[in-house]
Amino acid sequence: MSARGGQRALVHALLERHGETFAARSGIRLANTPQPLYQLLVLAGLLSAPIRASVAVAAARALFDAGLRTPRRMAAATWQQRVDALGEGGYRRYDERTATQLGDGATLLLDTCGGDLRRMREAAGGEATALRRELQKVPGLGPTGSHIFLREVQGVWPEFAPYLDAKAVQGAERLGLPGDPRRLARLVGADRTAAFASGLVRAALDRSVAEDVREAAGA
């Protein structure tokens, strides 16, 4: 098999076996509308803590199942309601601090953009750096959370695609794929970049994912 063919096989195996986005795993039907965009922001904040991704996903699901799917509902909930929902999802180590950050972040979004992240998108003018700067004003998000948000949102905000940050590149290198984001992006169609990025991040976080992909691809 040629080097190019080997890369294609690895990408195919990664997408087939580990390419579901974190948003999809959290039950978010991502679209360019306020509610799912806010849900993605919440998920990005949860994922940015030093905790297992599966726990962050479960906590996001628990928050959404509790009805906290919009900034207005999140801000209107009591601190204890947010703590309880996070605990239901197993997010106990950081539940109290995160419950406060979720309330403060929701209030900030309501005050600055009416709870609609599309206004933040417009203000960024297609500049990823500008958008990341605005996202990091949200309590609990930070640099890691802003990267996560952009990796996932590129499917519905295509001006930020391809977005393959350092964590995705780390996963690519573990798989034996190119370490240059531009070369990586050429290995998939534009409509699969978000899923590709999610798979690469899983490979970076879990060595067994990379081993599974390499075995499936015959690499």
TIVEXDO-292746 format. One line per field, with one value per atom (N, C-alpha, C): atom name; residue in three letters; x, y, z. Coordinates in steps of 0.05 Angstrom, whole numbers, plus 5000, padded with zeros to 4 digits. Layout:
BEGIN
a = CA ...
r = Ala ...
X = X ...
Y = Y ...
Z = Z ...
***
This chain:
BEGIN
a = N CA C N CA C N CA C N CA C N CA C N CA C N CA C N CA C N CA C N CA C N CA C N CA C N CA C N CA C N CA C N CA C N CA C N CA C N CA C N CA C N CA C N CA C N CA C N CA C N CA C N CA C N CA C N CA C N CA C N CA C N CA C N CA C N CA C N CA C N CA C N CA C N CA C N CA C N CA C N CA C N CA C N CA C N CA C N CA C N CA C N CA C N CA C N CA C N CA C N CA C N CA C N CA C N CA C N CA C N CA C N CA C N CA C N CA C N CA C N CA C N CA C N CA C N CA C N CA C N CA C N CA C N CA C N CA C N CA C N CA C N CA C N CA C N CA C N CA C N CA C N CA C N CA C N CA C N CA C N CA C N CA C N CA C N CA C N CA C N CA C N CA C N CA C N CA C N CA C N CA C N CA C N CA C N CA C N CA C N CA C N CA C N CA C N CA C N CA C N CA C N CA C N CA C N CA C N CA C N CA C N CA C N CA C N CA C N CA C N CA C N CA C N CA C N CA C N CA C N CA C N CA C N CA C N CA C N CA C N CA C N CA C N CA C N CA C N CA C N CA C N CA C N CA C N CA C N CA C N CA C N CA C N CA C N CA C N CA C N CA C N CA C N CA C N CA C N CA C N CA C N CA C N CA C N CA C N CA C N CA C N CA C N CA C N CA C N CA C N CA C N CA C N CA C N CA C N CA C N CA C N CA C N CA C N CA C N CA C N CA C N CA C N CA C N CA C N CA C N CA C N CA C N CA C N CA C N CA C N CA C N CA C N CA C N CA C N CA C N CA C N CA C N CA C N CA C N CA C N CA C N CA C N CA C N CA C N CA C N CA C N CA C N CA C N CA C N CA C N CA C N CA C N CA C N CA C N CA C N CA C N CA C N CA C N CA C N CA C N CA C N CA C N CA C N CA C N CA C N CA C N CA C N CA C N CA C N CA C N CA C N CA C N CA C N CA C N CA C N CA C N CA C N CA C N CA C N CA C
r = Met Met Met Ser Ser Ser Ala Ala Ala Arg Arg Arg Gly Gly Gly Gly Gly Gly Gln Gln Gln Arg Arg Arg Ala Ala Ala Leu Leu Leu Val Val Val His His His Ala Ala Ala Leu Leu Leu Leu Leu Leu Glu Glu Glu Arg Arg Arg His His His Gly Gly Gly Glu Glu Glu Thr Thr Thr Phe Phe Phe Ala Ala Ala Ala Ala Ala Arg Arg Arg Ser Ser Ser Gly Gly Gly Ile Ile Ile Arg Arg Arg Leu Leu Leu Ala Ala Ala Asn Asn Asn Thr Thr Thr Pro Pro Pro Gln Gln Gln Pro Pro Pro Leu Leu Leu Tyr Tyr Tyr Gln Gln Gln Leu Leu Leu Leu Leu Leu Val Val Val Leu Leu Leu Ala Ala Ala Gly Gly Gly Leu Leu Leu Leu Leu Leu Ser Ser Ser Ala Ala Ala Pro Pro Pro Ile Ile Ile Arg Arg Arg Ala Ala Ala Ser Ser Ser Val Val Val Ala Ala Ala Val Val Val Ala Ala Ala Ala Ala Ala Ala Ala Ala Arg Arg Arg Ala Ala Ala Leu Leu Leu Phe Phe Phe Asp Asp Asp Ala Ala Ala Gly Gly Gly Leu Leu Leu Arg Arg Arg Thr Thr Thr Pro Pro Pro Arg Arg Arg Arg Arg Arg Met Met Met Ala Ala Ala Ala Ala Ala Ala Ala Ala Thr Thr Thr Trp Trp Trp Gln Gln Gln Gln Gln Gln Arg Arg Arg Val Val Val Asp Asp Asp Ala Ala Ala Leu Leu Leu Gly Gly Gly Glu Glu Glu Gly Gly Gly Gly Gly Gly Tyr Tyr Tyr Arg Arg Arg Arg Arg Arg Tyr Tyr Tyr Asp Asp Asp Glu Glu Glu Arg Arg Arg Thr Thr Thr Ala Ala Ala Thr Thr Thr Gln Gln Gln Leu Leu Leu Gly Gly Gly Asp Asp Asp Gly Gly Gly Ala Ala Ala Thr Thr Thr Leu Leu Leu Leu Leu Leu Leu Leu Leu Asp Asp Asp Thr Thr Thr Cys Cys Cys Gly Gly Gly Gly Gly Gly Asp Asp Asp Leu Leu Leu Arg Arg Arg Arg Arg Arg Met Met Met Arg Arg Arg Glu Glu Glu Ala Ala Ala Ala Ala Ala Gly Gly Gly Gly Gly Gly Glu Glu Glu Ala Ala Ala Thr Thr Thr Ala Ala Ala Leu Leu Leu Arg Arg Arg Arg Arg Arg Glu Glu Glu Leu Leu Leu Gln Gln Gln Lys Lys Lys Val Val Val Pro Pro Pro Gly Gly Gly Leu Leu Leu Gly Gly Gly Pro Pro Pro Thr Thr Thr Gly Gly Gly Ser Ser Ser His His His Ile Ile Ile Phe Phe Phe Leu Leu Leu Arg Arg Arg Glu Glu Glu Val Val Val Gln Gln Gln Gly Gly Gly Val Val Val Trp Trp Trp Pro Pro Pro Glu Glu Glu Phe Phe Phe Ala Ala Ala Pro Pro Pro Tyr Tyr Tyr Leu Leu Leu Asp Asp Asp Ala Ala Ala Lys Lys Lys Ala Ala Ala Val Val Val Gln Gln Gln Gly Gly Gly Ala Ala Ala Glu Glu Glu Arg Arg Arg Leu Leu Leu Gly Gly Gly Leu Leu Leu Pro Pro Pro Gly Gly Gly Asp Asp Asp Pro Pro Pro Arg Arg Arg Arg Arg Arg Leu Leu Leu Ala Ala Ala Arg Arg Arg Leu Leu Leu Val Val Val Gly Gly Gly Ala Ala Ala Asp Asp Asp Arg Arg Arg Thr Thr Thr Ala Ala Ala Ala Ala Ala Phe Phe Phe Ala Ala Ala Ser Ser Ser Gly Gly Gly Leu Leu Leu Val Val Val Arg Arg Arg Ala Ala Ala Ala Ala Ala Leu Leu Leu Asp Asp Asp Arg Arg Arg Ser Ser Ser Val Val Val Ala Ala Ala Glu Glu Glu Asp Asp Asp Val Val Val Arg Arg Arg Glu Glu Glu Ala Ala Ala Ala Ala Ala Gly Gly Gly Ala Ala Ala
X = 5017 5000 5018 5011 5026 5023 5041 5038 5012 5004 4978 4955 4957 4935 4934 4957 4957 4945 4949 4937 4907 4898 4869 4856 4870 4859 4857 4877 4876 4853 4850 4829 4801 4798 4772 4766 4786 4782 4776 4790 4785 4757 4748 4721 4699 4704 4684 4681 4704 4704 4704 4714 4716 4710 4695 4691 4666 4652 4628 4637 4625 4633 4624 4638 4630 4602 4595 4568 4547 4551 4532 4530 4553 4552 4537 4536 4522 4492 4483 4456 4449 4470 4466 4462 4441 4437 4446 4472 4484 4473 4466 4456 4462 4460 4466 4441 4433 4411 4419 4407 4417 4419 4399 4399 4422 4425 4447 4474 4477 4503 4509 4489 4494 4501 4487 4492 4521 4531 4558 4578 4571 4588 4590 4567 4567 4585 4582 4597 4627 4634 4663 4675 4659 4669 4673 4654 4656 4680 4684 4706 4733 4735 4760 4772 4756 4766 4783 4802 4818 4802 4784 4766 4762 4754 4750 4728 4732 4713 4686 4686 4660 4644 4657 4643 4632 4648 4639 4614 4615 4592 4567 4571 4548 4537 4555 4546 4530 4539 4525 4497 4495 4469 4451 4462 4446 4435 4452 4443 4421 4424 4404 4378 4380 4357 4342 4356 4344 4331 4332 4319 4337 4363 4381 4395 4379 4389 4393 4386 4389 4401 4414 4425 4404 4380 4359 4351 4349 4341 4364 4389 4412 4414 4410 4412 4389 4366 4343 4344 4359 4361 4377 4371 4386 4414 4432 4458 4456 4439 4436 4425 4407 4396 4419 4437 4459 4478 4484 4501 4489 4463 4450 4451 4447 4449 4477 4497 4524 4531 4521 4526 4513 4489 4475 4492 4507 4524 4551 4556 4582 4604 4596 4616 4619 4628 4626 4651 4674 4698 4698 4685 4685 4656 4637 4609 4603 4613 4606 4617 4642 4654 4641 4637 4625 4596 4581 4554 4554 4573 4575 4583 4602 4611 4589 4573 4551 4530 4524 4505 4517 4542 4554 4557 4565 4568 4542 4521 4494 4486 4490 4483 4499 4525 4543 4533 4526 4516 4490 4472 4447 4452 4471 4477 4492 4510 4527 4517 4503 4494 4466 4450 4423 4421 4442 4442 4445 4451 4453 4483 4496 4524 4529 4508 4512 4521 4513 4523 4553 4562 4591 4605 4593 4604 4607 4585 4586 4607 4610 4630 4658 4662 4689 4697 4678 4684 4700 4696 4710 4738 4746 4773 4772 4785 4785 4797 4818 4831 4812 4797 4778 4756 4746 4725 4735 4759 4770 4773 4781 4784 4757 4736 4709 4699 4704 4695 4708 4733 4748 4739 4721 4710 4688 4679 4658 4671 4661 4673 4675 4698 4702 4710 4711 4718 4748 4761 4790 4800 4826 4838 4830 4831 4823 4795 4777 4748 4743 4757 4753 4762 4784 4792 4771 4761 4740 4716 4707 4683 4688 4711 4717 4720 4732 4734 4706 4688 4661 4643 4645 4627 4633 4657 4665 4647 4631 4612 4589 4582 4560 4569 4594 4606 4631 4626 4648 4670 4666 4688 4712 4707 4729 4741 4732 4742 4764 4784 4788 4801 4791 4802 4813 4839 4853 4875 4869 4888 4910 4925 4949 4941 4918 4910 4902 4889 4883 4908 4927 4953 4967 4966 4978 4967 4941 4928 4937 4939 4948 4976 4994 5021 5022 5005 5004 4995 4979 4969 4988 5008 5027 5017 4998 4988 5005 5002 5018 5013 5033 5031 5025 5021 5014 4984 4970 4941 4931 4946 4937 4938 4958 4960 4939 4934 4913 4886 4880 4854 4848 4869 4865 4857 4859 4853 4823 4807 4778 4763 4738 4720 4713 4706 4700 4677 4659 4636 4644 4668 4676 4698 4705 4728 4723 4698 4692 4694 4683 4685 4714 4729 4757 4772 4767 4781 4774 4749 4741 4755 4757 4771 4800 4813 4841 4845 4827 4830 4827 4809 4806 4832 4844 4870 4892 4891 4910 4906 4880 4873 4876 4873 4872 4888 4911 4929 4915 4895 4881 4865 4855 4841 4860 4884 4903 4910 4913 4920 4897 4873 4849 4848 4852 4851 4873 4896 4919 4914 4903 4897 4875 4854 4832 4841 4861 4871 4893 4901 4923 4949 4952 4977 4997
Y = 4976 5000 5025 5044 5069 5085 5104 5121 5136 5146 5160 5141 5117 5097 5090 5088 5081 5103 5128 5150 5150 5144 5143 5121 5098 5076 5083 5097 5106 5125 5144 5164 5151 5132 5118 5103 5088 5073 5091 5114 5133 5144 5152 5163 5142 5118 5097 5088 5087 5075 5095 5120 5139 5168 5171 5197 5212 5201 5216 5241 5263 5288 5286 5302 5302 5314 5333 5344 5323 5306 5285 5265 5259 5241 5253 5279 5292 5297 5287 5290 5317 5332 5358 5355 5364 5364 5391 5393 5418 5431 5456 5473 5502 5519 5547 5561 5552 5564 5567 5586 5592 5569 5552 5532 5511 5498 5479 5492 5517 5530 5535 5543 5546 5520 5499 5472 5464 5470 5464 5480 5505 5521 5509 5500 5487 5462 5446 5421 5428 5448 5456 5463 5477 5484 5460 5441 5416 5400 5398 5382 5394 5420 5433 5428 5417 5411 5385 5382 5357 5333 5324 5302 5286 5261 5243 5255 5253 5263 5250 5224 5210 5222 5231 5243 5270 5286 5312 5309 5289 5284 5277 5259 5251 5274 5292 5315 5334 5338 5355 5344 5318 5305 5310 5307 5310 5339 5359 5387 5391 5381 5385 5370 5346 5331 5345 5361 5377 5403 5406 5430 5454 5451 5474 5476 5482 5481 5509 5530 5557 5574 5597 5614 5624 5629 5639 5618 5594 5573 5566 5568 5563 5584 5609 5631 5631 5621 5621 5598 5577 5554 5563 5549 5555 5541 5551 5539 5510 5503 5475 5458 5469 5453 5447 5466 5461 5440 5443 5423 5395 5393 5367 5354 5370 5360 5350 5366 5358 5332 5330 5306 5282 5286 5264 5253 5271 5262 5252 5252 5242 5263 5288 5310 5322 5306 5314 5329 5324 5336 5367 5375 5404 5416 5401 5409 5437 5443 5468 5492 5491 5513 5516 5493 5493 5504 5497 5507 5537 5549 5578 5590 5577 5587 5585 5564 5562 5584 5590 5612 5639 5644 5669 5672 5650 5650 5655 5643 5647 5676 5688 5716 5734 5728 5744 5743 5719 5717 5732 5730 5745 5775 5784 5813 5823 5807 5816 5810 5787 5780 5769 5775 5766 5736 5722 5693 5680 5695 5684 5686 5663 5662 5669 5670 5679 5708 5724 5752 5752 5734 5732 5724 5706 5698 5722 5737 5761 5780 5785 5804 5794 5768 5757 5761 5764 5770 5748 5723 5701 5696 5711 5708 5690 5667 5648 5659 5675 5687 5706 5721 5740 5725 5704 5688 5675 5664 5651 5671 5695 5716 5722 5723 5729 5705 5681 5657 5655 5663 5660 5680 5698 5716 5702 5679 5664 5648 5651 5638 5607 5596 5568 5557 5574 5564 5564 5586 5587 5578 5578 5570 5543 5523 5496 5494 5506 5506 5519 5541 5555 5538 5523 5505 5484 5472 5451 5462 5486 5497 5500 5511 5515 5489 5469 5443 5432 5435 5423 5441 5467 5485 5488 5480 5485 5472 5452 5439 5457 5476 5494 5523 5529 5555 5550 5545 5536 5555 5581 5600 5594 5577 5570 5543 5530 5504 5508 5490 5468 5478 5468 5476 5451 5448 5425 5436 5437 5450 5430 5439 5423 5396 5394 5368 5349 5359 5342 5334 5352 5345 5324 5325 5305 5278 5276 5250 5241 5259 5252 5240 5252 5243 5215 5210 5184 5163 5171 5152 5149 5166 5165 5182 5200 5219 5244 5261 5286 5304 5318 5336 5364 5369 5395 5397 5416 5418 5421 5435 5438 5412 5396 5370 5351 5352 5336 5342 5368 5376 5365 5362 5352 5322 5309 5280 5274 5295 5291 5313 5307 5328 5348 5372 5394 5386 5369 5362 5342 5331 5312 5322 5348 5358 5357 5365 5364 5336 5317 5289 5279 5287 5280 5291 5316 5329 5314 5307 5292 5266 5251 5226 5229 5249 5255 5261 5276 5283 5258 5240 5215 5199 5199 5185 5197 5224 5237 5231 5229 5225 5196 5177 5149 5133 5122 5107 5083 5071 5048 5054 5079 5088 5087 5098 5098 5069 5052 5024 5010 5016 5004 5013 5039 5049 5037 5036 5025 4995 4981 4953 4950 4966 4965 4973 4991 5000 4982 4963 4945 4959 4979 4995 4983
Z = 5000 5000 5000 4983 4983 5008 5013 5037 5037 5014 5012 5017 5006 5011 5041 5054 5082 5099 5091 5105 5102 5078 5072 5089 5091 5107 5136 5146 5174 5179 5161 5164 5163 5144 5142 5167 5178 5202 5226 5228 5249 5248 5225 5223 5228 5218 5222 5251 5265 5292 5315 5310 5331 5322 5300 5289 5298 5317 5326 5342 5336 5350 5379 5396 5424 5428 5410 5411 5406 5386 5380 5403 5416 5439 5463 5463 5485 5479 5456 5448 5435 5428 5415 5385 5374 5345 5336 5330 5325 5299 5302 5280 5286 5267 5270 5282 5305 5320 5349 5364 5390 5410 5412 5433 5430 5407 5405 5406 5397 5400 5429 5445 5473 5487 5479 5490 5484 5460 5453 5471 5476 5494 5522 5532 5558 5557 5537 5534 5533 5517 5515 5542 5558 5584 5602 5601 5617 5608 5581 5571 5577 5582 5586 5614 5632 5659 5657 5676 5676 5686 5670 5677 5652 5655 5632 5614 5588 5568 5572 5578 5581 5604 5625 5648 5640 5625 5616 5598 5580 5563 5579 5599 5615 5631 5641 5656 5638 5613 5594 5589 5585 5581 5605 5629 5653 5655 5649 5650 5630 5606 5585 5592 5604 5612 5634 5650 5671 5660 5634 5622 5619 5626 5625 5598 5578 5550 5538 5552 5542 5563 5556 5577 5596 5587 5605 5625 5616 5636 5655 5644 5662 5683 5675 5694 5714 5706 5724 5744 5737 5755 5781 5802 5827 5825 5841 5842 5849 5868 5877 5854 5838 5815 5796 5791 5773 5785 5811 5825 5823 5828 5827 5800 5779 5752 5745 5753 5748 5763 5787 5803 5790 5779 5765 5743 5730 5708 5717 5743 5753 5754 5750 5749 5777 5796 5824 5834 5823 5833 5829 5807 5801 5801 5813 5810 5822 5846 5858 5843 5836 5821 5793 5780 5753 5754 5775 5777 5778 5793 5794 5767 5754 5728 5707 5708 5688 5692 5717 5722 5714 5721 5713 5683 5670 5641 5627 5636 5624 5626 5650 5654 5635 5633 5615 5586 5577 5549 5545 5564 5562 5561 5576 5577 5553 5542 5520 5492 5489 5462 5461 5482 5483 5484 5492 5494 5467 5446 5419 5410 5409 5401 5372 5356 5328 5327 5347 5348 5353 5370 5375 5349 5334 5308 5289 5288 5270 5278 5304 5314 5308 5307 5302 5273 5255 5226 5213 5221 5208 5219 5239 5251 5275 5273 5295 5320 5317 5341 5355 5340 5352 5366 5354 5366 5392 5391 5415 5437 5431 5451 5464 5449 5460 5476 5466 5481 5508 5510 5535 5556 5549 5569 5585 5575 5588 5611 5636 5659 5655 5660 5659 5632 5611 5585 5581 5579 5576 5549 5545 5520 5510 5528 5520 5511 5526 5519 5492 5487 5462 5438 5441 5420 5416 5437 5435 5420 5427 5414 5384 5377 5348 5333 5345 5332 5325 5344 5340 5323 5325 5311 5282 5274 5246 5226 5234 5216 5209 5226 5220 5217 5224 5219 5201 5176 5158 5154 5160 5157 5175 5196 5215 5208 5187 5179 5158 5157 5176 5202 5224 5250 5264 5262 5274 5292 5317 5336 5345 5365 5374 5384 5398 5409 5386 5365 5342 5328 5325 5312 5329 5355 5372 5366 5363 5356 5328 5310 5283 5283 5298 5299 5312 5332 5345 5325 5306 5285 5262 5261 5238 5215 5220 5200 5200 5180 5179 5203 5212 5235 5226 5201 5190 5187 5201 5199 5170 5153 5125 5110 5114 5101 5112 5138 5150 5138 5136 5126 5098 5082 5055 5054 5077 5078 5080 5086 5089 5075 5069 5058 5079 5070 5088 5107 5099 5115 5137 5137 5157 5175 5173 5188 5218 5226 5255 5266 5252 5261 5261 5241 5239 5263 5269 5292 5318 5321 5346 5348 5326 5326 5333 5321 5327 5356 5368 5396 5413 5406 5421 5419 5396 5393 5410 5413 5431 5460 5468 5496 5505 5486 5493 5473 5482 5465 5452 5467 5456 5431 5429 5405 5381 5385 5362 5355 5374 5368 5354 5362 5349 5319 5315 5287 5270 5280 5265 5258 5277 5272 5251 5253 5233 5205 5204 5178 5167 5183 5174 5174 5191 5191 5211
***
